[in-house]
Amino acid sequence: MAGTAVLGRLTWLVAEVVETRSETPHVRTLVLDVAGWQDHRAGQHVDVRLTAEDGYQAERSYSLASPPGEPPAITVERLDDGEVSPYLVDVAEAGDRFELRGPIGGYFVWEPDGSTDPLFLVAGGSGVVPLMAMIRRRAAAGSDVPATLLCSSRRFEDVIYREELDQLAARGDGLEVVQTLTRAQPPGWAGYSRRVDVELLREVAPAPDQSPRVFVCGPTSFVEAVAEGLVSLGHRPGRIRTERFGGG
Amino acid sequence: MIRLDGNSIAGTLAELFGGEMTEAQGICGGCGAENFVGALHVYRAAGIVVRCPSCDNVLMRIVEAPGRTWVDLQGVTTLQVSR
């Protein structure tokens, strides 16, 4: 039945860009206004569909960066050979519209639920986006669950949300942010300067006997190396939730 | 081919099954391993192939075409959905 939305059923909606925010030279956040949007959970994503004049359609998934209760916002990294991300990062402006369905997902989701088990969040590049939604959710809820975010980026200027993360970590409510830069480091860099390996995980992750809840998001090779490294350190596989992303 | 996971087909599965499926638990017909759908291995080409992360058995094959979707669930013994 055209025009009849079944409650709770996933359908394509029209998203309008309200605001854009440059995060890094290759990454932009788009705040969206979506008629019929149902509030999301931290860690969920949306599918975006673009349709060309000849009818050709391209569809990609993007994690929601905003916490529940706020308008949906996606943070997108431009992949130069992508079909969707160059439009979202370089072209789209306030007032533009595209199709979107969501919120989607439930496996890679965190909610403050009274548990005091520490959170360990590990991001490879733009894998930080769904983890940022969790961190913003944690802050908005006033949660003091110990949380550690380990972010791996190539260079200092590629660190997404850097200033906001610094500010949130400075609140002293149990959030620690650890950065590693794998390609190049600015003079006086105090963070890590290498890829995330088992030794780095041993230094940064909560001990396995604290039974941390772990969320890892990034490119496939990054996610699998981190998950395997954590298991080798004695973390239970069942406590580790992963989300891999491909191109787009 | 890049290996993804069940999260990447959450939208397709939600459309097919009428609800969130990544938190559903599937039992592999090959090895009996029980895994969350979100943790299953996913490969995308002309269609979607879902494999068991424990034994690599093919659990699902999904082909989307204009106006129809074809689904093969032969490799899955059961799917348990919490409601």
Interface residues (C-beta under 8 A of the other chain):
Chain A: G8 R9 L10 H45 D47 S61 R101 G102 I104 G105 G106 Y107 F108 T220 E224 R241 T242 E243 R244 F245 G246 G247
Chain B: I2 R3 L4 D5 G6 N7 S8 A10 G11 A14 E15 G18 G19 E20 T22 E23 F36 V37 G38 A39 R44
